[in-house]
Amino acid sequence: MNRPYNFSAGPAAIPAEVLQQAASEMLDWHGSGMGVMEMSHRGKEFLSIYEQAEADLRELLAVPQNFKILFMQGGGLAENAIVPLNLSRAATVDVVVTGSWSQKSLKEARKYASEVHVAASAEDSGFTTLPDPASWQLSRGASYLHLCSNETIHGIEFHELPDLRALGSDAPLVIDFSSHVASRPVDWSRVGLAFGGAQKNLGPAGLTLVVVREDLLGHALPACPSAFDYKVVADNQSMFNTPPTWGIYIAGLTFQWLKRQREGELSGIAAMEARNVAKARLLYNFIDQSQFYVNKVSPNARSRMNIPFFLRDESRNDAFLAGAKECGLLQLKGHKSVGGMRASLYNAMPLAGVEALVAYMQEFEQRSA
Ligand SMILES: *Cc1c(COP(=O)(O)O)cnc(C)c1O
């Protein structure tokens, strides 16, 4: 079946092979007589799905043994509360504001942390640049520093995570990697905790991934709900309450799909990274040479996953979207707070999808001249 190319920012496209496998197992998973949604989360069938998913993710992302992998619920936005509830203790929380998502994190942290400090902000640039880590104002003895490593709405990505120790801080780095998890490797030596909703690059909405260094567990504020206390979740293998079993299953199929990916000599996440670099380069290069389209993000901060762009003649927006849909190019409308267009190029988007988009953009530009 030939499906259209889906550029949604999230919930986003899932590899067709994953959907096909899930469909074929829907009524009877591996001869168990049950679909995955109908299984006890404590039964041996689901436990085998869970353990495989966790092991595959640990391998793919090279998660060190002193980090716990937690499968939670509530999405990225709930983690904006759950992180300060678990990690803030009585000290100051630092936040780097680089777009809409870190702005939300800042606001939510203020509800739970005794003090929240903006260590750096890119707001003056209209969120088109990344503040240089050397200029960040880090609080002494901060309980952690939060940043969003890929700003889904503004299309800004940290191409390298900051090394807080080199900046003179012992604070653990917390990253919201919702929209670029599994698109490239993670340097865990620089990270204390990473969280992300699954619906961008891992699977269906309803599952939240948390990867947390063990020494950060066990310091939750008294008001922290037990189901959101990382130590309780970790001690119960993410089964203090019923975990999002369907989401874990689909994410697990996606991890297996990722492990099968090859790009020349590369496999897994390294293969995805090479492919993602090529996809993003193709689209940015096309936009940059065009007089008709524009992307305003400074080149060293541009996201590989989410590429917002504008038609210089915004009166053509509706025609652009309608024509795209006719060509089988779906969900290109930009976020309402930014306007214009946005192409999200997650792992499930093949290079051929970006080639089709560029061909359409070229054709539309000529037609509009
Ligand atoms: C989508 C997104 C979120 C929000 O996730 P929810 O699951 O809707 O709570 C948070 N952070 C980033 C960077 C995102 O892209």
The ligand as an SDF file (V2000), in Angstrom:
LIG
                    3D

 15 15  0  0  0  0  0  0  0  0999 V2000
    5.3610   17.5290   22.0020 C   0  0  0  0  0  0  0  0  0  0  0  0
    6.3130   18.0510   23.0180 C   0  0  0  0  0  0  0  0  0  0  0  0
    5.9830   18.1230   24.3780 C   0  0  0  0  0  0  0  0  0  0  0  0
    4.5900   17.8520   24.8940 C   0  0  0  0  0  0  0  0  0  0  0  0
    4.3090   16.5530   25.0170 O   0  0  0  0  0  0  0  0  0  0  0  0
    2.8660   16.1030   25.5540 P   0  0  0  0  0  0  0  0  0  0  0  0
    2.9530   14.6380   25.3620 O   0  0  0  0  0  0  0  0  0  0  0  0
    1.8240   16.7750   24.7280 O   0  0  0  0  0  0  0  0  0  0  0  0
    2.7860   16.4940   26.9720 O   0  0  0  0  0  0  0  0  0  0  0  0
    6.9420   18.5620   25.2620 C   0  0  0  0  0  0  0  0  0  0  0  0
    8.1670   18.9300   24.8420 N   0  0  0  0  0  0  0  0  0  0  0  0
    8.5060   18.8910   23.5420 C   0  0  0  0  0  0  0  0  0  0  0  0
    9.8790   19.3230   23.1240 C   0  0  0  0  0  0  0  0  0  0  0  0
    7.5970   18.4490   22.5950 C   0  0  0  0  0  0  0  0  0  0  0  0
    7.9310   18.4210   21.2970 O   0  0  0  0  0  0  0  0  0  0  0  0
  1  2  1  0
  2  3  1  0
  2 14  2  0
  3  4  1  0
  3 10  2  0
  4  5  1  0
  5  6  1  0
  6  7  2  0
  6  8  1  0
  6  9  1  0
 10 11  1  0
 11 12  2  0
 12 13  1  0
 12 14  1  0
 14 15  1  0
M  END
$$$$
